[in-house]
Amino acid sequence: MEPNEYLKTILGKQSLGNDSPEVLAMARERHAVETLLRDRYGDSPKIRYGGSRAKGTMVRESYDLDIICYFGHEDNDAGDSLEAIYNDVRKCLESKYAVQPKTSALRLQKRDDRTDFHIDVVPGRFVDGDGGDAFLYQAAGPEKRLKTNLQVHIDHIRNSGLIDEVKLVKLWNIRWGLGLKTFILELLVIKLLKGARAKGLADRLVNLWEQLKDNANDLSVEDPANPTGNDLSEILNEKMKRTLSSLASRTLNSIEQQGWESVFGPAKEVSDQEKVAAIEVLTSRRPAAPKLWCP
């Protein structure tokens, strides 16, 4: 299969339509979360979608829904400080969910068995009025807050023209165990590929990995919503840069020696008969090392 056709097939396997079970489950839970917040705070906060759902970058192996819950600048219904807002929203959610606190978000899980709903609730307060820039509580850091803008983030990704590339690099991040924060990965893809001359999807990915391999020490990204106030260098640190360079080099070698399936796995679904045949072969010989893309 031609590389670009193969990559489109992988994207198809990873796509989540509006009628997919995963998206429908998130939508149902989103409604339950909003009902819970409205019962507690009325029409006070602005509640909307964020995360990969809003950006259009969901892949089956890494999807989530950020539910943004921002209060007006003069609104004290949830508290008079960012920390108070964060804790009050957490307390509200704990009446129904098991809540896992994160740096600025609250991850929702089922109470009895800790099933993950793939939903983060992000409390915050608008910097001015009832829209635009907002402050989020930060559990760590000297100021305990981060200035950001949800719509700027969404627009930056959605309007990049590189959604397919972002999705595939997210999948690479997962299957090759890179562990880089998705937002940083999105910014890297857009910065390195914006205006790239390579025409095909496969050529653009190779271009990206070549830049990561050869120029990792010079990598930097800026938060488009707060370029001077949100320092991302702690996440994209020297150790991560070395890891990116090494993994990009291994990926390029893998493509050259074994083809694209060594990066993202087989393009077609394996039938039951093929699985049985593969098991029979494996039991008759010494097992080979697993592919990196295997879960």
N, C-alpha and C positions, 0 to 999 in steps of 0.2 A: 504493500500500500504506500502510495506517495506520502511524504512527511506531512504536508499541509492537510491532506485528507485525513490522515491518521489523527492529527491533533484536533481537528474538528469533530472526529468521532469520539475522542476522549472527552471533549467539552460537552458533547451531547449526552454521554453517559453520566456526566457530573451535573447536568442542569437540573434545576428544581423549579418546575412550573407552578403557577398560582394554584393549580388543582392537585399538586403533589401531596401525599400524606404528611410530609414533613412541614410544608408551608401551611397547610390547613390546620395542623395541630398547633403551630405557633400563632396563627390568627385567632384560634379559639382561646388560647391562653392569654393572648394579648387583650382580648375583650374582657376576660376575667380580671386581669391585672388593672385595666383601666377602670372597671366597675369598682374594684376595691379602693383605688385612689380617689375616685370621684365621691364615693360614700364618705371618705374621710375629709377630703379637702374641697368638695363641690367643684365649681367651674374655675377655681382659682389657678391651678397650674396649667401650663401648655403641655399637652401630651401628644407625642408623634413618633413615627418610625425613625430609626437610625441604623447604624451598622451595615453589614453586607447586604441586608434586605433592601435598604434604601439606596445603596450605592450600585446595586445590580451586579455584585461580585460574589454571590453565593455559589459555593460548590458543595456537592453532596457530602464530602468528607470534612467540610469546615464551614458551617453556616450558623448564623446567630441573628437575633433580633435585639437591637437596642431600643428600649422604650424610654424616650427622653421625657423627663418630668421636671420642667423648669418653672420656677415661680417668678412673679414680677418683682422688680427691684424694690418696691415698697410693700411687698406682700410678706407678712410674718406668720401666716397660718401654720407653717411647718417649723417655725423658729426664726430667731433674729440673727443667726449666723449660719455659714455654710455647713459647719460641723453639726449644728443643731438640726438643720434641714435633712442632712444625710441620715442622721440617727432616727429622726422622726419618721421618715419614709421607710427606713428599715423596720422600725417597730410596727408600722402599718402593714407591711408585707408579711411580717412574721405571724400575723394572725391567720394566714392561709398557707404559707410556704416555709420551707427550710431555706434560709437566706445565707449565702456565702459572700461575705464582704470582700470587695476588691479595692484597688487603689482609689477609684472614683465611682465605681458601679456596684450594684448589688445583684449577684447571680441567683437565679431562682431554681429551686429543686423541689421535687415532691417530698412531702414530709416523711412518709412512712419508709420509702426505700431509696430516697435520694436520687430518683430519676431526674436527669438534667432536662430542663425545658428549652435549652438553647436561648434563653432570654436574660438579658441584663437590663436592669432599671437604673437609669443614670439621673440622680437628682442634681439640681443646680438652681442658680438664680441669675436672672438677666442683669447685665452690668448697668443698663439704663432702660427704664420703661418695661415693655412686655415683649421685646423681640431683639434680634440681632445677637451681639456678643453675650456670652454668659460665663459665669464663674462656676467651676466645679470644685467640690471639696477634694483635697489630696491628703491621704492618710500619712504620707511622708513628705518631707521637704520643709524648708524654713517658713514659707508663707502659708502652707496648708491650703493652697488654692491654685487653680489653673484657669487661665482665660482662654476661651475657645469659641468656635462658631460652627454649629452643626451643619448649617446650609453650605457654608464655604467648603467644608470637608466633602460633603455629598457632591457638590458641583465640580470640585477639583477632580474627583475620580470619574464621575459619570460623563463628564465632557472631555475626558482625556483622549478618547478614541482608542484606548488600549485596554478595554474591559476583558477581552479574551486573553490577552497577555497576562493581565493581573490574575485572572482565574487559574491559569496554568502554572504560574509561579507560586501561587498559594498552594496548589496541589503538590508542587515540587517541594515546597517548604515542609509540608506534612510528611510526605512519603520518604523523603531523604533525611528526616529528623533534624532539620536546621534549627527550628525553634525560635525564629525571629518573629517579633510582634507584627501582626498583619498590617497595621497602619504604616509602619516603617517600610515594609516590603512594598506596599502600594506606592508610596512616595518614591522609592528607589526605581521601580519599574517605569514610572512616568518621567522621572528626571533623566534616566539613562536612555530611554527609547523615544522620547518626544522629538520629532523631527528626524528620526532615523531613516536612512535611505533604503534599508532592507525592505523588500516588498511583501514577502511571504511571512506567514506566522512562524514557521520553523526558522527562517533566517533571522527574524527579529529576536527570537529566544536565544539563538546561538550568539547573536550580537550582544545581548544582555550578559550572558555567561562569560563571554570573552572579556567584557569590560570589568565584570566582577573579579575575574581571574587575574587580569593584568593591572588593574588600577584600584584595588581594594583600599590601599592606604589613603587614597584621595577622596574616598566616599564621604558624602555628607548629605543630609536632608534637612529641610525646614518645614515646620508646621505652617501650611498656607493660611491658617486662621490666626496665627500668632507667631510670625517668623523670628522675632527678636525676644519674645518673652517665654517661649517654650523650648527649652534646651533638650534636644533629642540625642545628644552625643553620649549620654549614659547608656542608652539602649544600643546605639550603633557605635559600640566601643571598639578598642583595638582587638580584643579577643574575637568579637563577632566578625570584624573585618577579615581576620585571618581565616576564620571558619568559612566565611562566604567565598573567599578566594580558593581555598582547598576544595570545597564542595563543587564549585563551578568548574574547576579543573577536572575533577573526577567525573562530573556529568558530561562534559565535552568528550572525554576519553571514552566513556561508556557509549555515547552515541556513535562515535567513530568505529569502535570495535564491535558493538553488538546491536546497534540500531536504536531507534526511538523507543521501542517497547521496553528496553532496559531502564528507561527513565520513568515512564508512566504506566507500564504494564500493557497487557494485551488489549487490542481494540475491540475484539468481539467477546461476547459472553461464552463461557465454557459450558458445553452441554454435559448432561449427566454421564453419557457414554464416554465422552472425552475424559471426564474426571476419573471414571473407573479404569480406563485404559492407562491413564497417567499413574494411578496408584499401583497398578500391576507392574508397570515398568520400574517404579521407584522401589518396590519391594524386592525386585530382582537384581538391584545393583546398589552400589554405595551412593547415598544421597549427595547431591551437589549443594554448594552454598546457596542460601536463599537470595533472591533478587532484592535489591534495596527498596523497590516499590512495594514489596509485600507488607501488609499490616503487621 
